[in-house]
Amino acid sequence: MRGAKSPTGTIALVILAALLAGCSTTQAQRRPDFVEATLPAPQDRVKAAVIQVLTEGGYTIGNSNEPEMVVSDGYRQEIDSIWNGLLISLFGVSRTQIEATCAREKEAAEPATRLTIEVTHQGKDSLFSSWRTYDTPLPQNAANQLRLVKNALGLL
């Protein structure tokens, strides 16, 4: 007949199982989608193109009077209805927000503007779960927003 197992081995096995269970339930924090580019156009043209692209995409614009900032004030309008507020705050399953910054390049010989676009996409599984950051869908991602701005400026 075999003897009893050592308590050290059992304790090590329990600790290993606890660590594995802890690692499997930890969620990685996702960062916002981010892109930065220098565009060969004056700052006012780039800012106007960003405002046009974001407005056509369903975003509301706030703080657009500041010289170097264009900020999407709220979440993207998902439906054209008075119920849009409830959809993006409580009942919806996803929402997207964009922040864009336009700054004049000082070292450039010709007029150039540094454009920074940051896209945050949040989602949830059910009505009672909380919002979590997810990867941005392709139509709303930062690279696609930059492409749309370049297209509005006639750079593509």
N, C-alpha and C positions, 0 to 999 in steps of 0.2 A: 504494500500500500504506500502511496506517495505521501510525503510530509506536507505540511501546510506551507503556503506561499509566504514569502517575506512581505511584511507590511510596507517596506520601502518601495518595492515594485508596484504594489497596488496604489500607493499614494502618487507615484510618478505617472501611472496610467490615468488616474483621475485628473491630475493637473494637465496632462497633455490633452485629454478629451475636453476639458474646460477651455483651454486656449484655442483649440480648433473650433469649438462652438462659438467662441467670442469673435474669432476672425471671420467666420462665415456670416455673421449677422451685422458686422460693421459695414457701413456704406461709405464709399469714397465720396469726398466732397468734390463736386464738379465746379469748375470755374466758369465764369461767363465766356462766351465766344468773343474773341478779340481780334481785330485787324487794324493795322496802321499803315498808311501809305502817304507818299508825297506826290501831290498832283500838280502838274504844270499849268495852274490857272490861279487867277486872283482869289483872295479869300471871300469876297462878296459873292462871286459866281459859284464857288464851291458850297458856300452856306445856302445859297438859294437852291442849288441842285439837291442838297441834302434835305432841306425842308420839303421840296417837291416830292422826292422819293418817299420820304416817311409819311407825308400826308396821303399820297396815293396808296401806300401800304396799309393805311388804316390807323396810323399812330397819331396821337394828339401832340402838338408841339407847345412846349413851354420854355420860358427863358430865352426866346429867340432874339431879344433885344440886346443881350450881352454881346460884346464885340467878338469874343473867341469861342462862344459856346452855342451849341444847338442841342437841346435836351428834349428827348421824347418824354413828355410829362406823365403819361399813363401807359396802360397796357394796350396792346393792339386790339382794335375793334374787331371782334370775331363775327358778329352778326349785325345787320343794319336794323336795329330794333331798340325799343326802350328797355328791353330785357337784357341788353348787353352787359350792363353793370352787374346784374346778378350772375350772369354767366362767367365773367372773369373774376368775381370775388367769392362766389359760394358754390354754384352748381356746375361750373365748367370743369374740364379735365386738363386743360392746358392754357397757358397765357404767356405772352412774349413781351418784353420791354427792351427798348433800344436807347442808348445814350451815345451821342456823337459829339465830337469836339473838333473844331476847325481852328487852326493856329497858323499865322503867317510865318513862312520860313524866312529867317533873317539873313542867312548866309547865301541864299540863292541869288545869282546874277539877274535872272528873270523872275517875274512874279510866280511864286510857288506857295502851296498851302499844304500843311501836314494835317491829314484827316485821320482821326481815331474813332473807330466804331466798336462799341461793346454791346453785345446782345445777351440778354438773360432770358432763358426759357424755363418755366416752372410747370409742373404737372402734379396730378394726384390721382390715386386709384379709385376713390369713392367720395361721396358727399361728405363723409365725416372724417376723412383723412386730411392731413396737413399738406401744404404745398412743399414740394422738393424741387431742387434744380436738376434739370435733365439736359441732355445734349440738344442743341438747337436743330429744329427741322431745316432741311436744305432751303426751302423758299425764304425763310426768315434769317438764315445764318449771316454772319458778318461779311464773309467773302462775297456772298450774293448781293448784299446791300452795297458793298463797294463797287461791284460790277454795275449795278443799277445807277449809282452816282456817276461813274465814269461814262456810262451810256448817255445820261442826261447832259453831261458836259460836252459830249461829242468826242471823247478821247478814245473810244473803241472803234 
